[in-house]
Amino acid sequence: MLQYQIIPVTAFQQNCSIVWCDETMQAAVIDPGGDLDRLLAEAQRRGLTLTQIWLTHAHIDHAGGTAELAQDLKLPIIGPHPADQFWIDGLPEQSKMFGFPPSEAFTPTRWLFDGDTVTVGHCTLKVRHCPGHTPGHVVFHSRETGRAFVGDVLFAGSIGRTDFPQGDQDTLIASIVQRLWPMGDETVFIPGHGPESTFGQERKTNPYVRGT
């Protein structure tokens, strides 16, 4: 069964998640934006073996620590969708712009596309391409646990910003309605910032997507 621990990282309090198979204790890190010492300490405390990095998208608070972590532990980088290549290439400039530690660009070991799967230990999650916040944003859905790791697509009471390059609000809303809602109202989602919620709750109360 898939387990996870949310660890807010960086000054932006981005919800990095360590996800692991409780049978093998193999783990993946979703969106290691920074504070790698905290992530590694938590993995060690739980007796986890980090085997890969999964990225929802390539904004600095989600991907800033990726190159360093991959190099230090010889981990493959899985995701995001190739439409985010320009954001990856811009990580060094992003780090300067937002006052983050220096960050290197990288080439993912494997790009992700809609309908792909990722596996850690005995646990498999489905990948959905959800553009709008960034063009290459993806989310990870664990049907067996009823959990979705959605990055900055959707938040409790809000949605991702669309005023960055190649962001688009209509595209984002379409991604939410067409790709997230079919996962089921009862699905709990882990957003890139802030508290967890369910898709059903957001369909009822979120002013951006209420009634969709």
Secondary structure, DSSP 8 states (H G I E B T S, - for coil): -EEEEEEEETTTTEEEEEEEETTT-EEEEE---S-HHHHHHHHHHTT-EEEEEE-S---HHHHTTHHHHHHHHT--EE---GGGHHHHHTHHHHHHHTT---------SB---TT-EEEETTEEEEEEE--SSSTT-EEEEETTTTEEEEETSEETTEE----STT--HHHHHHHIIIIIGGG-TT-EEEESSS--EEHHHHHHH-TTTTT-
